[in-house]
Amino acid sequence: MTKESIKLRVSELQNAFKHTQYIEKKALRDFYAANSSDFSEQKFRRVLYRLEKNSIISSTGSGVYYLYEDEEPRKKKYRPNPSESLNRLAKRMKKSFPYLKYQIWETRILNEFLVLQLGQNHLILDVEKDATSSVFNQLSEKYTGKIFLDPDRSTMARYVQPLPEAIIISKLVSQTPMGRKVEAIPYAPIEKILVDLLVDDEKFDTLQENELIAIYNGFFDMYLVDPKSLLRYAGRRNAIPKLQEFVSNRTKIKIFGLD
């Protein structure tokens, strides 16, 4: 079999999946198997390689690929640039709780997609359920008056929002997608961030619906989002119906399982 025998059938591929931009590997395999008289796994691997090399598709993870439309800007894997505050907090966590499972992110990253910038930066620290009190007590010595454990809507409005920067500690949901570390920091993946923004009404009460729409559209426009990871985590948060309604009726995102 020669390289010339491989036909990518880009136009046919785009037409076959015009109603979704995210394609599972199995669906891609079925497409090429149906359009090839000498299909094989070896040939399919070479097709995938050429599709990615020519920026026709990009892997989002979990066996899912993003299919680009003609002239569409290519997406990047999300890699945040942690602030000095977040770096210091992560170093303190590593020193005080070296074996603890946790995730961290900061709300300043949302400003990339907002016209009116957020006036505060909240460091969101999710730790294993049984360790929240220990982490809170330990960090309170350093961050007195700036750290809060599972604040409700009233506490957020009265004490957290007036601060230019604050730390919010919450329980880490079981089976949360862990993602890749950023500069040795267990930074929360965007799939978790997107679901939490939609679900945690008390924590993100000040976000308006139009801002949430801009954040979702912005992340999906610029970065590779893993839809399987998004749906799995939404399931853990009992949020699939809410996510489905929001994505389908409020955004321009086309993703299988949410249409």
Order of alpha helices (4+ residues) and beta strands (2+ residues): alpha-beta-alpha-alpha-beta-beta-alpha-beta-beta-alpha-beta-beta-alpha-alpha-alpha-alpha
